[in-house]
Amino acid sequence: MAEKKKDAKGGAPKKEPSKRNLYKVEGTRVVRSRRPCPKCGAGVFLAEHKDRASCGNCGYTEMKQQAVAR
């Protein structure tokens, strides 16, 4: 596990930036791995949860369809 760096004043440790793979570059194309928010546009991605997809910027939420067990 990487050590967290302390800030200049010696206070609480700084958080490391997250290393999410939100897109890949294939040749000259950019392939996004998550869906964009329909309200915010192409720059904001929807977070994928177990039962929903939600936008952290505007709060837009899409519920996922549950398979009915028989």
N, C-alpha and C positions, 0 to 999 in steps of 0.2 A: 504494500500500500504506500502511495506517495505521501511524503510529509507535506503538511500545509505550511505555507509561508506566513510569517507574522508581518503585520503592517509596519510602517516606518516608526510609529510611536511605541511599538512593542505590545500592542493590544491584542485583540482577537485575531485568530488566523484568517487569512483571506481565502475565499473559495476559488478553486480552480475552474476555468471555463469548461463547460460541458463539451464533450467531443461527439456530438450526435452526427449521424450520417443522414442528413436531410435530402441530399441529392448526390448524383454521380455524374461525372463528365465522361461521355462516350463519344470519342472523336470530336466533332464540333457541336454535339447536342448535349443539353443538360437534362438528365432524367431525374425527376423528383420522386422520392420514395414515399412521401406522404401526400395526402390530398390537400389542396389549398382551401382556405375558408371562402365560401361563396359571398359573404358580406364584405370581408376585408380585402380580398384580392389575392393575387398570386404570391405576394411576399410573406404571407402568414399561413402556417400549416396547422391542420387539425391534429390534436393529440389523440392517439388511439388508446382507448381504455377497453376493458373486457366487454362492457355492455353499451358503450357509446363512443362517439367521436366529438371532441369539443374544441373550441377556439379559446385560447387563453387571453386573447386581445379583446374580443367583443362579447364573449360568453355564448356564442352560437353553439347549439348542441344537436346532434343527430343521434337518435337511439337506434341500436342495431336490432335487426329482426331476430327473435328467438325461435329456434326450431321447436315445434310442438312434438313432445314425446307421446307415443301411443302405446 
